[in-house]
Amino acid sequence: MQLKGIHHWSVVVSDMERAVKFYKEVMGLQEIEIPATFKPIGAKVRWFQLGDQHIHLMPKAQPDTLSSRHIAIEIDDAQAGREYFKSRGLEIGEEPLIPGADRFVITDPDGNRIELIEWKEPYRNIPI
C-alpha cells in the first residue's frame, strides 16, 4: 500500500445554505453531485470540486470549536488573493513566514480556517 495524496477535506457547517454560498460565490468552487448511494439515507452533505480534490460540507447544529486546524489551498498569486478576499469583506490573517512561500489565512462563515499559500520556490524537505 502507498499513500497517494489528499482526496477531500470535510468541514462542519452550521448553516448549509450560507456555507454553500460562500464556497460557490467567494471561493469560486463548482458544486458536484454527491454519490447516488447517499440519497436514500438522507445525507445532507454538499460536495465541491477543488482541482483533483473535494471539499465536503457536513451539517451540524453548532460550528466546530475554533482552533488552528485548517486546510491549505495552493494559489498562484497570494497578493492578488489578499486583495480579492479583502474586496469580498473577509479579514486577512498573516501567518509566520515559510521560506519560499507567501501565505495568509481567511475563515469561512463558521470560522473554519483556510490557508492560501503561494509557493515561490519548492519547499526543501529535510527528513527529521
Residue pairs with C-beta under 8 A, 6 or more apart in sequence:
5 53
6 53
7 53
7 54
8 47
8 53
8 54
8 55
8 56
9 53
9 54
9 55
9 56
9 71
10 55
10 56
10 57
10 58
11 19
11 55
11 56
11 57
11 58
11 71
11 108
11 110
11 112
12 58
12 59
12 60
12 63
12 64
12 110
12 112
13 19
13 57
13 58
13 59
13 60
13 63
13 108
13 109
13 110
13 112
14 59
14 60
14 61
14 62
14 63
14 110
15 109
15 110
16 44
16 46
16 57
16 59
18 109
19 46
19 57
19 108
19 109
19 110
20 31
20 46
20 57
22 108
22 109
23 29
23 31
23 48
23 55
23 57
23 108
24 30
24 31
24 48
26 85
26 88
26 90
27 48
27 114
29 48
29 49
29 50
29 55
30 48
30 49
31 46
31 47
31 48
31 49
32 47
32 48
32 49
32 54
33 47
34 43
34 45
34 46
34 47
38 45
44 59
45 56
45 57
45 58
45 59
46 56
46 57
47 54
47 55
47 56
47 57
48 54
48 55
48 56
48 57
50 73
55 71
63 110
63 111
63 112
64 110
64 111
64 112
66 111
67 113
68 113
69 113
70 105
70 112
70 113
70 114
70 115
71 112
71 113
71 114
71 115
72 103
72 114
72 115
72 116
72 117
73 114
73 115
73 116
73 117
74 117
74 118
74 119
75 81
75 116
75 117
75 118
76 118
77 118
78 102
78 103
78 104
78 116
78 117
78 118
79 102
81 104
81 116
81 118
82 92
82 104
85 92
85 106
85 116
86 92
90 106
90 107
91 106
91 107
92 104
92 105
92 106
93 104
93 105
93 106
93 107
94 104
94 105
95 103
95 104
95 105
95 115
98 117
98 123
99 124
100 119
100 120
100 121
100 122
100 123
100 124
101 117
101 118
101 119
101 120
101 123
102 117
102 118
102 120
103 115
103 116
103 117
103 118
104 115
104 116
105 113
105 114
105 115
105 116
106 113
106 114
106 116
107 113
107 114
108 114
